[in-house]
Amino acid sequence: MTVLPDAKLYIDGVVRDAEGGKTFDIIGPWTGASVGVAADASAADVEAAIAAARRAFDHTDWSTNTALRVDLVQKLYDLFDANRDRLSDLARNEAGAAMGAVGRAHVDMAMDGFADYIRIFPKVEWEKDYGVRPAFGFDHDRKAVREAVGVVAAITPWNVPFYVNVGKVAAALLAGCTVILKPAPNTPGMGAIFGEFAAQLSFPAGVLNVITSEDPALVGEMLVADPRVDLISFTGSTGVGKRIMEKGAATLKRVFLELGGKSAKIVLEDAPNFQMEIASSMLVFHAGQGCAVQSRLLVHKSRYAEAVAILKGAYAAFSEKWGAFDEPTHIMGPVVSQRQKDRVMSYIELGQQEGATLIAGGKAATDKGGGFFIEPTCFADVTNDMRIAQEEIFGPVLVVIPFEDDEDAIRIANDSAYGLGGGVASADLDRAMKIARRVRTGTMSVNGGMSIAGDIPFGGYKASGMGREWGVEGIEEFLETKLIAVRL
């Protein structure tokens, strides 16, 4: 049943169909059936978008007309703000967001971040004076200036698509870049709406382009290989991130990569309100489909059995509190696709084969309808060398690992290819801060501190990526530094 508007391409200032009118179905995670159609771009469509973005950067004043950029980005924010209900429909029907999740990461948090970008944009330093220095008998006055990097390809995922689209598109436009947005095949409408609104606001032709495609690789491969694209900003899996680095090397393309995670939450034996700390660690928000979710729960061995008992009770109490499309209190719905469901279920089977103890869930939830539902799942008796503790599952699967002391907790947390998020809970703030400083990860939450917001930088260490999104640093990712020296 079609419930969403058609997702069209937006190329060179025009909202249009793909070459030959080709389309593909958008499959709704709640039903497993089509909820709309999207334009299926051809190689010629991608070529047209790249050419338009290059032309707009090289032959218009977009990169230097700061007042125009700020005005249009503000108007784009205002238009999205007036259409939050439509954004909610897209998040629910394309990404499978539960109603209680829409008001958090999917729409409201994204809009807060959008507003943060506009608010902090004046803090970007466009010039830096290095002063006068004598050399070779003359004085030389040195100044660094910042300028837009050029054409940006933003390749975005399906889990929280509007949030990530804003994080890339708003920052790049404010920086003075032109943009080609390539949303994931599962969530094309949340990308197409950027083109629709840009057209309504009469954005200069070519400044923003949106390409949707059923093929998960065609558009991205073209964007990464093309020398007219100056920077790739990618959020997604580590495997694809590695391929982008490899293929982008031929043109020495700049890359920003926000990749996978297997983040650890460390709960010390003195954690305040221990029961709530453990119970709130259930991995259920948006069915665990988040790169920075804390999917490894590390608990001091002296309270490990207590923690497992708390989790059993918490999961049992939660069993009837998820999976209803129209229930505003629910924060968990289906996973995004049959492919993702199969992947997550294979990890649940693997965890049992590895010898972990299944204390909650573990099955497909067939009573929820025809969509892609998996029960909230938790494994105890997990060791950190198990694959379910090392590999990103990207589903509602929590693993619980005991540790001996602070040093052991730090060792386990760092014994991972990833380094994106994490947390620590303790009544001793100094102790918690010492641990937070030693965990090799891009963000750390101490006693529930909010480590992700639009006005602060976000990104990872190791296989979790490179560069930072959000905050002033997120805008600066799209700038080059030019040093100008004048002989006096």
Secondary structure by P-SEA (a helix, b strand, c coil): cccccbbbbbccccccccccbbbbbbccccccccccccccccaaaaaaaaaaaaaaaaccccccaaaaaaaaaaaaaaaaaacaaaaaaaaaaaccccaaaaaccccaaaaaaaaaaaaacccccccccccccccccbbbbbbbbbbbccbbbbbbbccaaaaaaaacaaaaaaabbbbbbbcccccaaaaaaaaaaaaaaccccccbbbbbcccccaaaaaaaacccccbbbbbccaaaaaaaaaaaccccbbbbbbbbbbbbbbbcccccaaaaaaaacccccccccccccccbbbbcccaaaaaaaaaaaaaaaacccccccccccccccccccaaaaaaaaaaaaaaaaacccccccccccccccccccccbbbbcccccccccccccccccbbbbbbbccaaaaaaaaaccccccccccccccaaaaaaaaaaccccbbbccccccccccbbbbcccccccccccccccccccbbbbbbbbcc
